[in-house]
Amino acid sequence: MKTARRHKIVFTALLFTIFLSACTDSGQSISTEPPPPAPSELSGGEKLFNNNCAGCHGIGAVGTDRGPTFISKIYEPNHHADPTFHMAVKNGVRQHHWDFGNMPKISGVAKEEVDQIIAYVRWLQRENGIR
């Protein structure tokens, strides 16, 4: 009887793990595909992203072993609105959707530059079916 109960508990835990995996999009997979070329009106945001963010978030925002991808439903506008990105740059972010540690604040990036970075990231998201 103890063995049957133990098997039931293990089976339930396994199902729960599978369910959580299916319901969450950690977005941690790292793409080896180059990002699509950005439209000319977003080239400033792309350059700013590459200079200030890509070290952790990857060229094309695909993520690295140092930071999560933004090509994930977790970072869609309805879940992480544009002001959230502004606050992250200004204040840093405590680890919550990832296992990379806390994000430090990013100095030397003006609000207008963050707006350009966000426009580039939102374009990348739309290109990958994230609205």
C-alpha positions as CSV (number, residue, x, y, z in Angstrom):
1,M,0.0,0.0,0.0
2,K,2.9,2.4,0.8
3,T,4.4,1.7,-2.6
4,A,1.1,2.4,-4.4
5,R,0.7,5.7,-2.5
6,R,4.3,6.7,-3.2
7,H,3.7,6.0,-6.9
8,K,0.5,8.1,-6.9
9,I,2.4,11.0,-5.3
10,V,5.3,10.8,-7.8
11,F,2.8,10.6,-10.7
12,T,0.9,13.6,-9.4
13,A,4.1,15.6,-9.0
14,L,5.2,14.7,-12.5
15,L,1.8,15.7,-14.0
16,F,2.0,19.0,-12.1
17,T,5.5,19.7,-13.4
18,I,4.4,19.0,-16.9
19,F,1.4,21.2,-16.5
20,L,3.5,24.1,-15.2
21,S,6.0,23.7,-18.0
22,A,3.1,23.8,-20.6
23,C,1.5,26.9,-18.9
24,T,4.7,28.9,-18.6
25,D,6.9,30.4,-21.3
26,S,10.2,31.0,-19.7
27,G,11.5,32.2,-23.0
28,Q,15.0,31.1,-22.1
29,S,15.9,29.3,-25.3
30,I,18.7,31.0,-27.1
31,S,18.3,31.4,-30.8
32,T,21.3,31.0,-33.2
33,E,19.3,32.7,-35.9
34,P,20.4,36.3,-36.7
35,P,17.7,38.9,-36.0
36,P,15.8,40.3,-39.0
37,P,17.1,43.6,-40.2
38,A,15.5,46.5,-38.4
39,P,13.6,49.1,-40.4
40,S,15.7,52.3,-40.8
41,E,13.5,54.2,-38.4
42,L,14.4,51.7,-35.6
43,S,18.2,51.6,-36.4
44,G,18.9,54.0,-33.5
45,G,17.0,51.8,-31.1
46,E,18.8,48.8,-32.4
47,K,22.2,50.4,-31.9
48,L,21.3,51.5,-28.4
49,F,20.0,48.0,-27.6
50,N,23.2,46.4,-28.9
51,N,25.4,48.8,-27.0
52,N,23.5,48.7,-23.7
53,C,21.4,45.6,-23.5
54,A,22.7,42.9,-25.8
55,G,25.5,41.9,-23.5
56,C,22.9,40.2,-21.3
57,H,19.8,40.0,-23.5
58,G,21.5,39.0,-26.7
59,I,21.7,40.5,-30.2
60,G,18.1,40.6,-31.4
61,A,16.9,40.2,-27.7
62,V,17.1,36.4,-27.9
63,G,18.7,36.0,-24.5
64,T,22.0,34.7,-23.3
65,D,23.4,32.8,-20.4
66,R,23.5,36.2,-18.6
67,G,19.9,37.5,-19.2
68,P,16.5,36.5,-20.5
69,T,15.1,36.9,-24.0
70,F,12.5,39.6,-24.6
71,I,11.1,37.4,-27.4
72,S,8.7,35.8,-24.9
73,K,5.1,36.3,-24.0
74,I,6.3,37.1,-20.5
75,Y,7.6,40.4,-21.9
76,E,4.6,41.2,-24.1
77,P,3.2,44.8,-23.7
78,N,0.2,43.6,-21.7
79,H,2.4,41.9,-19.1
80,H,5.5,44.2,-19.1
81,A,4.3,47.6,-20.3
82,D,6.8,50.2,-21.6
83,P,7.0,52.0,-18.2
84,T,8.3,48.7,-16.7
85,F,11.3,48.8,-19.1
86,H,11.9,52.4,-18.0
87,M,11.8,51.4,-14.4
88,A,14.1,48.5,-15.0
89,V,16.8,50.7,-16.6
90,K,16.5,53.4,-14.0
91,N,16.3,51.2,-10.9
92,G,17.3,47.7,-11.8
93,V,15.1,44.6,-11.3
94,R,15.1,41.9,-8.7
95,Q,15.2,38.4,-10.2
96,H,11.7,37.1,-10.7
97,H,11.1,35.6,-14.3
98,W,14.6,34.2,-14.6
99,D,17.6,32.6,-12.9
100,F,20.3,35.1,-13.9
101,G,20.3,37.1,-10.7
102,N,19.2,40.7,-10.2
103,M,19.4,43.1,-13.1
104,P,21.5,46.2,-12.2
105,K,20.3,49.7,-13.1
106,I,21.8,50.9,-16.3
107,S,23.5,54.2,-16.1
108,G,24.0,56.7,-18.9
109,V,20.9,55.9,-20.9
110,A,18.5,58.8,-21.3
111,K,14.7,58.4,-21.2
112,E,14.5,59.2,-24.9
113,E,17.0,56.5,-25.6
114,V,15.1,54.0,-23.6
115,D,12.0,54.9,-25.7
116,Q,14.0,54.0,-28.8
117,I,15.2,50.7,-27.3
118,I,11.6,49.8,-26.4
119,A,10.4,50.6,-29.9
120,Y,13.1,48.3,-31.3
121,V,12.2,45.5,-28.8
122,R,8.5,45.8,-29.5
123,W,9.2,45.5,-33.2
124,L,11.3,42.4,-32.6
125,Q,8.4,41.0,-30.5
126,R,5.8,41.7,-33.3
127,E,8.2,40.1,-35.8
128,N,8.1,37.0,-33.7
129,G,4.3,36.9,-33.2
130,I,4.2,38.6,-29.8
131,R,1.7,41.4,-29.6
